[in-house]
Amino acid sequence: MWVSDIFRAAMNEPQSTPKPAPIPGVDSVIAVASGKGGVGKSTTAVNLALALARAGLSIGLLDADIYGPNVPVMMGRKVQPEMDETRGMIPVEQSGVKFISLGLIAGDGVPIVWRGPMLAKMLTQFVYDVAWAPLDCLIIDLPPGTGDVQLTLTQSVALSGAVIVTTPQEIALEDVRRGIRMFETVDAPVLGILENMSYYVCPSCDEKHYIFAEGGGKRIADNFELPFLGEVPLSAALRTASDTGAPITDKDSPVTQAYDRLADAVQARL
């Protein structure tokens, strides 16, 4: 059988699609996704969660990027989750956000060499065997792409919506198109497109420099008739904050303002 025949057969194969279920005690569930890696998806998930918490909401953050669980580093806390009396995990809390990640359990530098069924089992535990409640909103940091993890979560969890993160260049936008169509396939609403690393503000001349092209996120949002959720600048301070686990909270920072606007836009669309 030719590769093209295999592809068509896989695309046309009926999928077993159980009805997505709500998470007890969680009002809304938002997936943060990207078509490819390296566009700042986890950075967006962490800072969106922090911005919503600053707005006074009760927020949880689930790190579903099993192979690359970076959320503990970005949140600045690495401790083993405790168990409650029902043998459920108690999420770790930092900066007003409850979070869980395999990075808290596996340890530093331990590779996760798992096949699909193990991924699905771990994710199901993170969703339903963690003491999330009560939460206004749970943010799920998906891995890049459109694979097992995305399918497991979108078919098992009732998503309130998805935020898709991209950078402006065409090579990233091509993968965004696949991500949008994936959410359409599973009937999960896309809340909008966020463009990361949109521009760099030169400290000497105070002008915007569009290093990775300009306006790509807005164009693809318009093409799919989706909301454009804004631009986040390329920032050395944001990179340092992510690496050191000390999120930027200065209200005068363009980065903080960008994520606060994102949080406002997400709340308005829920």
Buried (B, 14 or more C-beta within 10 A) or exposed (E): EEEEEEEEEEEEEEEEEEEBEEBEEBBBBBBBBBBBBEBBBBBBBBBBBBBBBBEEBBBBBBBBBBEBBBBBBBBBBBEEBEEEEEEBBBBBEBBBBBBBBBBBBEEEEEEBEBEEEEBBEBBBEBBBBBBBEEBBBBBBBBBBBBEBBBBBBBBBBBBBBBBBBBBBBEEBBEBBBEBBEBBEEBEBBBBBBBBBBBBBEEEEEEEBEBBBBBBBBBBBBEEBEBBBBBBBBBBEBBEEBBEEBEBBEEEEBBBBBBBBBBBBBBBEBE
